[in-house]
Amino acid sequence: MSTKLHLRTDGGGRPLVILATPGQRHEVTQLQRLLDAGAVKRTGPDGRPGRGRPRIRPAKLVADKGYSYLSARRLLHRRGITPVIPTKSDQPRQPSFDRAAYRRRNQVERSVGQLKQFRRVSTRYDKRAVNYLAWVTLAAALIWL
């Protein structure tokens, strides 16, 4: 009866990858798909487009406690990505947790808020998930403009 949106954003909070799954689906199951899709163009020191292929791997991945599983951390370490994920209360603490980087997670939350400003996205009038994802993608494109 519900739909969950999984987002991967760039450093400015603009959506790069959007996945829609049933509401009961867990976040960790979509981590690999989020990482495999989307690329970020390199920028030079002056902010203009730089040389080289677009970056597929981020240096750090900031996520909420829903991604705090050993399988997710292993996947990130295999790809050379530093996880910035707080641990759940029943898990051992990570000594290398970067609080300053985790504070930037609010950009993803604000990106979701911007998507929800579009009434058709926030209320989900569409019966089919494909149509709903198309409207979400259109809203993301308008955010980029």
Disulfide bonds with the S-S distance in Angstrom:
none
